[in-house]
Amino acid sequence: MNGQSGTFSGKIAVVTGGSAGIGLATARMIAEGGGTVYITGRDADRVAAVAASIPGDVVGVPADSASAEDLDRLFARVRERSGRLDVLVANAAAIVPAPLGSITTEIITTVFGVNIAGTIMTVQKALPLFADGGAVVLVGSMAAHKASRGQSVYAASKAGVRALARTWALELSSRRIRVNVVSPGPTDTPAITQLVPDDEARKAFFSRMGAGTPMTRAGTAEEAAAVIAFVASAAASHVNGADYHVDGGYGQV
Ligand SMILES: NC(=O)c1ccc[n+]([C@@H]2O[C@H](COP(=O)([O-])OP(=O)(O)OC[C@H]3O[C@@H](n4cnc5c(N)ncnc54)[C@H](OP(=O)(O)O)[C@@H]3O)[C@@H](O)[C@H]2O)c1
């Protein structure tokens, strides 16, 4: 059903961090489903190239989710071109591993600046544009639910994302705006390539993470995106305040 022609027909969507990985796969699915999609990322050239490469009505807006000015520019563009917003996927995140003992205030500021302050500002600044009956999807992480060495700051930020969704689902219910979280487990995206650039080391990383899942493998960006697209679609019209784990069972057994 996701990505099927017509699922997002006439809908206006924003996917932050839509120029790579899970965000890119999500943007592609919404566009395939007939929606207009605005994608962001900090690298302006990549945002433009990716927007041009996705068939459909896809607009690239270079924007850093940690920057209030960039977010203002993003939503001004949506307002001027589309006039409203139906779906917001707050996906952009900072992933900075730091074992306890090596955590700096810069790392905390960076991670919380994007994952918490950035998520709050993204949703808050989108609100005036939001059509009643819209859907907000926050991309969380299984790191919020299951420990992973070196990930305490990131995990804390993603636990915060889950908490934001609960409160906002309540606060936005009068406007029939649903707010949900989708929490991927280990997923093969450029984020992981960046953290573990060596091919052999990355294979070993995924096989170690996969060994702990009933499905014995990492997920793909498309598998996470399919659940994000479902939660954002009318098929999930009675799903609110929830947290969908897309982790091959990693955190479930
Ligand atoms: N991959 C995993 O194993 C995994 C597991 C659990 C949760 N997640 C979550 O899934 C989401 C997507 O991760 P991913 O693995 O798809 O990452 P990715 O492959 O690194 O892609 C990240 C995307 O976000 C953009 N981005 C990064 N920082 C940004 C910022 N400050 N403002 C705007 N855009 C920004 C990147 O473009 P620029 O670099 O040009 O800005 C890129 O388009 C994140 O919320 C992450 O925490 C991922």
The ligand as an SDF file (V2000), in Angstrom:
LIG
                    3D

 48 52  0  0  0  0  0  0  0  0999 V2000
   20.6970    3.9570   10.3060 N   0  0  0  0  0  0  0  0  0  0  0  0
   20.3870    3.4320   11.4710 C   0  0  0  0  0  0  0  0  0  0  0  0
   20.8700    2.3580   11.8650 O   0  0  0  0  0  0  0  0  0  0  0  0
   19.3700    4.1150   12.3550 C   0  0  0  0  0  0  0  0  0  0  0  0
   18.9190    3.4230   13.4990 C   0  0  0  0  0  0  0  0  0  0  0  0
   17.9870    4.0200   14.3280 C   0  0  0  0  0  0  0  0  0  0  0  0
   17.5180    5.2920   14.0470 C   0  0  0  0  0  0  0  0  0  0  0  0
   17.9670    5.9490   12.9470 N   0  0  0  0  0  0  0  0  0  0  0  0
   17.4230    7.2970   12.7220 C   0  0  0  0  0  0  0  0  0  0  0  0
   16.9310    7.3790   11.3970 O   0  0  0  0  0  0  0  0  0  0  0  0
   17.0380    8.7380   10.9410 C   0  0  0  0  0  0  0  0  0  0  0  0
   17.7460    8.7670    9.6090 C   0  0  0  0  0  0  0  0  0  0  0  0
   19.0120    8.1420    9.7490 O   0  0  0  0  0  0  0  0  0  0  0  0
   19.8000    7.5660    8.4910 P   0  0  0  0  0  0  0  0  0  0  0  0
   20.5160    6.3690    8.9690 O   0  0  0  0  0  0  0  0  0  0  0  0
   18.9170    7.4850    7.3210 O   0  0  0  0  0  0  0  0  0  0  0  0
   20.8830    8.7620    8.2980 O   0  0  0  0  0  0  0  0  0  0  0  0
   21.7610    9.1570    7.0070 P   0  0  0  0  0  0  0  0  0  0  0  0
   21.8380    8.0370    6.0630 O   0  0  0  0  0  0  0  0  0  0  0  0
   23.0340    9.7300    7.5560 O   0  0  0  0  0  0  0  0  0  0  0  0
   20.9290   10.3600    6.3670 O   0  0  0  0  0  0  0  0  0  0  0  0
   20.7290   11.4770    7.1590 C   0  0  0  0  0  0  0  0  0  0  0  0
   20.0210   12.5470    6.3640 C   0  0  0  0  0  0  0  0  0  0  0  0
   19.7760   13.6480    7.2500 O   0  0  0  0  0  0  0  0  0  0  0  0
   20.4650   14.8050    6.7900 C   0  0  0  0  0  0  0  0  0  0  0  0
   20.8920   15.5500    7.9710 N   0  0  0  0  0  0  0  0  0  0  0  0
   21.8080   15.2260    8.8960 C   0  0  0  0  0  0  0  0  0  0  0  0
   21.9030   16.1860    9.8210 N   0  0  0  0  0  0  0  0  0  0  0  0
   21.0040   17.1460    9.4770 C   0  0  0  0  0  0  0  0  0  0  0  0
   20.6240   18.3910   10.0320 C   0  0  0  0  0  0  0  0  0  0  0  0
   21.2130   18.8740   11.1260 N   0  0  0  0  0  0  0  0  0  0  0  0
   19.6480   19.0930    9.4230 N   0  0  0  0  0  0  0  0  0  0  0  0
   19.0550   18.6310    8.2860 C   0  0  0  0  0  0  0  0  0  0  0  0
   19.3940   17.4780    7.7020 N   0  0  0  0  0  0  0  0  0  0  0  0
   20.3490   16.7370    8.3020 C   0  0  0  0  0  0  0  0  0  0  0  0
   21.5980   14.2890    5.9080 C   0  0  0  0  0  0  0  0  0  0  0  0
   22.0420   15.2390    4.9450 O   0  0  0  0  0  0  0  0  0  0  0  0
   23.2440   16.2880    5.3200 P   0  0  0  0  0  0  0  0  0  0  0  0
   24.3330   15.4770    5.9370 O   0  0  0  0  0  0  0  0  0  0  0  0
   23.6040   16.9140    4.0010 O   0  0  0  0  0  0  0  0  0  0  0  0
   22.6550   17.2710    6.2720 O   0  0  0  0  0  0  0  0  0  0  0  0
   20.8730   13.1300    5.2310 C   0  0  0  0  0  0  0  0  0  0  0  0
   20.0040   13.6040    4.2410 O   0  0  0  0  0  0  0  0  0  0  0  0
   17.7350    9.4960   12.0590 C   0  0  0  0  0  0  0  0  0  0  0  0
   16.7570   10.1200   12.8600 O   0  0  0  0  0  0  0  0  0  0  0  0
   18.4440    8.4090   12.8390 C   0  0  0  0  0  0  0  0  0  0  0  0
   18.6690    8.7780   14.1800 O   0  0  0  0  0  0  0  0  0  0  0  0
   18.8950    5.4110   12.0890 C   0  0  0  0  0  0  0  0  0  0  0  0
  1  2  1  0
  2  3  2  0
  2  4  1  0
  4  5  1  0
  4 48  2  0
  5  6  2  0
  6  7  1  0
  7  8  2  0
  8  9  1  0
  8 48  1  0
  9 10  1  0
  9 46  1  0
 10 11  1  0
 11 12  1  0
 11 44  1  0
 12 13  1  0
 13 14  1  0
 14 15  2  0
 14 16  1  0
 14 17  1  0
 17 18  1  0
 18 19  2  0
 18 20  1  0
 18 21  1  0
 21 22  1  0
 22 23  1  0
 23 24  1  0
 23 42  1  0
 24 25  1  0
 25 26  1  0
 25 36  1  0
 26 27  1  0
 26 35  1  0
 27 28  2  0
 28 29  1  0
 29 30  1  0
 29 35  2  0
 30 31  1  0
 30 32  2  0
 32 33  1  0
 33 34  2  0
 34 35  1  0
 36 37  1  0
 36 42  1  0
 37 38  1  0
 38 39  2  0
 38 40  1  0
 38 41  1  0
 42 43  1  0
 44 45  1  0
 44 46  1  0
 46 47  1  0
M  CHG  2   8   1  16  -1
M  END
$$$$
